[in-house]
Amino acid sequence: MDHLFAAIDFGSNALKLKIIQMVSGEIEVLEDLSVPIRLGDEVYLSDVIKLDTVKKAVDILLHFKRIMDDYGVKIYKAMATSALRDAENSKSIIEIIRMKTGFEIEVVEDTVEKFLTYKSMRDRIPNYKEVRKSAVLVEVNTGGFDVSLYSQNKLVKNDEIKLGIKELKYILMDLEKRTTNYPNVLKELIQTRTSHLFPFITIRRPNHFLAVGGEVKTIREVIFDGKSIVHMAEFKETCERAKRNDYDLRRRIERRGSNWYEFLATMLVYDVFTDLVKCETLLIPDISLRDGILAELTEQRFELTKYRDFNNDIYTLTGEISKRYKSSEPHVKYLERTSLQFLRALKDYYGFHERDFLLLRLAANLHEIGKFTRIRDYLDTTYEKISNLDIFGLEHKETLLIAHVCRLISSSERKHYTSDLRDLSDDEQIRVYKLAAILSVADALDKGKKQKIRIRKLEVTEDAFLIFVTRKEDAVLEEWSFRFTVENFENTFGIRPELRDFE
């Protein structure tokens, strides 16, 4: 039924299922199950998931399938996180699961996992807009921990530290053999790995602190009686008890079935970052990847607009990167606006992917970040910088597409699009050529970065792409640059771009 939705999280410590139904635009939870299975430790210690463990996972998933069938769920998505991302035999496991259960498991990249998890704030935090005005969010998970900063309802910084719960746990266990002060030694290590972030947090003086991640449910339910808002002083006292290896606290955690060292490692990460803020309270929200998956499914099914702010976080973050590399903001805005005008005019005649509008916006934001460090061959430098970015909300393949688009901007020199784009399929190469041709023309029309030319009308004919413009001053440089873009555009779309005066 089209009002029932399910999300499966193939996690590192548990397999989780959530089923909801939409009733008058509101979400009603029908099932929320979590079955423990220690995949993360297995992968960390041996790089693979053993067959016996796979069989257990299959049994759990078959149980989930029966529940979904009982409800009549037809719309679902199953995603796997760091355990399957890191397992050397992940492809074999996914195929076994498909054959045994019928479930198609998508191994989601960390950047997308975070995007979906944070998106679930919209449905899980009643005052999410107030929180996003000024907040720091720290998420601690199996593969690493993330630090995100929100300002004026925008995500302005997101950094991942490659120190996850599993690694921190084993570091703690090793340090315990060397000193009784091992918790503070690990805290010192975390501080050295994250000190570059401290100025960003202290300068912004966030009003809210959000603790997110795999152990937060234990923290919220066992330590704070299910409260999602706790006094910071109470939280810091719990951190001190954890560092002292408090007997009563440890017994409560282990009775819950949680690993003490994983709990302690999580608390130490939060301890480092809560030292930097002056918030009176700490928020432990009940948000999850499952909720984010369900937000995506319902958004697509009902064409919802309520997640607009969260979807825009991807764009906002690349804008911050652009500013950091001293890109010309008026030029970037002009390039984005103009290239999107071109894409909208062409989309009814040529095949574009659903995400192409977003990729073009991001390419406009990032297209000249290479100039900051190397003006000569700056587009090649831009390509290198972008291809090494982890862009929040994007798969790495999409990041590579953006990098190639920027490298192929041809508004200053003749470039011939050839089939030598590394690691891209034929379809992906065609996408790059289309977006690069569009971005090149837009860039040419603002080559002097003075926004001299205004697009007044666009018309697609059998042989030409007519661009009707007005000029607020002499635009010889722009018209000269435009000539370099014509050949690639014509070879890509089969029509010739032409500038015409608007009358």
Residue, then its C-alpha position, 0 to 999 in steps of 0.5 A: m500500500d502506498h501509505l506504508f513505508a519500511a526502512i532497514d538499517f544493516g548496521s555494525n552492531a544490529l539489524k534494525l527495521k522501522i515501519i511507518q504509515m502516513v496518516s493525514g500527512e503525519i507519521e505513525v510508527l507501526e514497528d521499530l525493531s532492533v536485533p543485535i549482531r556484532l558485525g563491526d568487531e568481526v570486520y575490524l578484526s578480520d576484514v571479513i564477515k564470516l559465513d555463520t554471521v551472514k546466516k544469522a543476518v539472513d535469519i533476522l532479515l527473513h523475520f523482518k520480511r515476514i513482518m513487512d508482508d504481514y503489514g503489506v509493505k511494498i515501499y521500502k529501502a534497505m541500507a548497509t553502513s560501515a560494516l559492509r562498507d569495510a568488509e572485503n567480502s561485502k559483494s558476496i554477502i549482498e548477493i547471498i542476502r538477495m538470493k535468500t531474502g529478496f532484499e536488495i541491500e544498498v551499501v551507503e557511503d558515509t557522506v550519504e548516511k550522515f545526510l539522511t540521519y541529519k535529515s530525520m531531525r525534521d520529523r524527530i526534533p520539534n524545534y529543529k529550526e531553533v536548534r539549527k540557528s546555532a548548534v554543534l552536532v557530534e556524531v560518534n559511530t563505528g567507522g568514525f565521528d563527525v562534527s557539524l556546525y549549524s548557523q542560521n538554519k544552515l549547515v556551514k561545516n561538516d568534518e569527519i574524523k577517522l576514529g570510530i568506536k571500534e578503533l577507539k575501543y581497542i586503543l582504550m584496551d591497549l592503553e589500559k595495559r600501560t596506565t591507570n589513566y588510560p581514559n585521559v590519554l585517549k581524550e588527549l589523542i582525540q584532542t590532538r586529532t581534532s584541534h583544527l576544529f576548535p576555533f570554528i566552534t569557539i568563535r561561533r559560540p553555539n547555543h545547542f549541543l547535539a550528541v548523536g550516534g550508535e551509543v546515544k540510545t544507551i546514554r539516553e535510556v540508561i543514564f538519563d532515564g529516557k530524557s532527550i534534554v539533560h543539563m550539561a553539568e549532569f552530563k559532564e559529571t557522567c563523563e567524569r564517572a566514566k573516566r574514573n571507571d565508576y563501578d555502579l555506572r559500568r555495571r548499569i551499562e554492561r547489564r544493558g548488554s553494551n560494551w563498556y569500552e565502546f560506551l567510554a570511548t563515545m563519552l570521551v569524544y563528547d567530553v572533548f567537544t562539550d569542553l568547548v561550549k557554554c551550553e546549559t543543556l545537551l540534546i540527545p535526539d532520537i534520530s537515525l538512519r532509518d528515519g532518514i530513509l523513511a523521510e526520503l521515501t515519503e518525500q519522493r512518494f508525496e513530493l514533499t517540500k518540508y525537507r527543503d532546508f535539509n536538502n539545501d545543506i549540501y549546497t550550503l557546505t560547498g558555498e562555504i568551501s568556495k568562500r574559504y578558497k576566496s572565490s568571487e561570490p558575485h561571479v559564483k552566484y551569476l554562474e549558478r543562476t545562468s547555468l540553471q537557466f540554460l539547463r531548464a531551457l534544455k531539459d525538455y529536449y535532452g536527457f538529464h538525470e534527476r540530480d543534474f540540477l544539484l550537481l550543476r549548482l555545486a560545480a558552479n560553487l566550486h569551479e575555481i577553488g584551484k585558483f587559491t593555490r595555483i593560478r596556472d592550470y587552476l582548473d586542473t588544480t580545482y579538479e584535484k581538490i574537488s576529487n579529494l573532497d568528501i561532500f556531505g550528501l553526495e556519493h563519491k562518484e557524484t563528487l568525481l562528476i563535479a570535478h570533471v565538469c569543472r576541469l572541462i570548462s572551456s571559456s578561456e581556451r579551446k578544449h576538445y571533449t574526449s573519452d579519457l575521463r578516468d573511472l567514468s562509464d560512457d553514460e557518466q562521461i556524457r553527463v559530464y560533457k553536457l554539464a561542462a558545456i553548459l557551465s562553460v557558456a555561463d562562465a564565458l558570459d561573466k568572464g570579467k566577473k562584472q555581471k555585464i550580461r543579462i539573460r532575457k530569453l532562451e530559445v531552442t530550435e532545430d539547429a541553435f540554442l538562442i541566447f537573447v541578452t542585454r548588456k549594461e556595458d561593453a562586453v567584448l571580453e565575454e563575447w571573445s570568451f564565448r567563442f571558445t565554448v561553441e564547438n564543444f556545446e555544438n558537438t555535445f548537444g547537436i545545436r549551436p549556441e548563439l548570442r542575440d540582442f534582446e529587443 
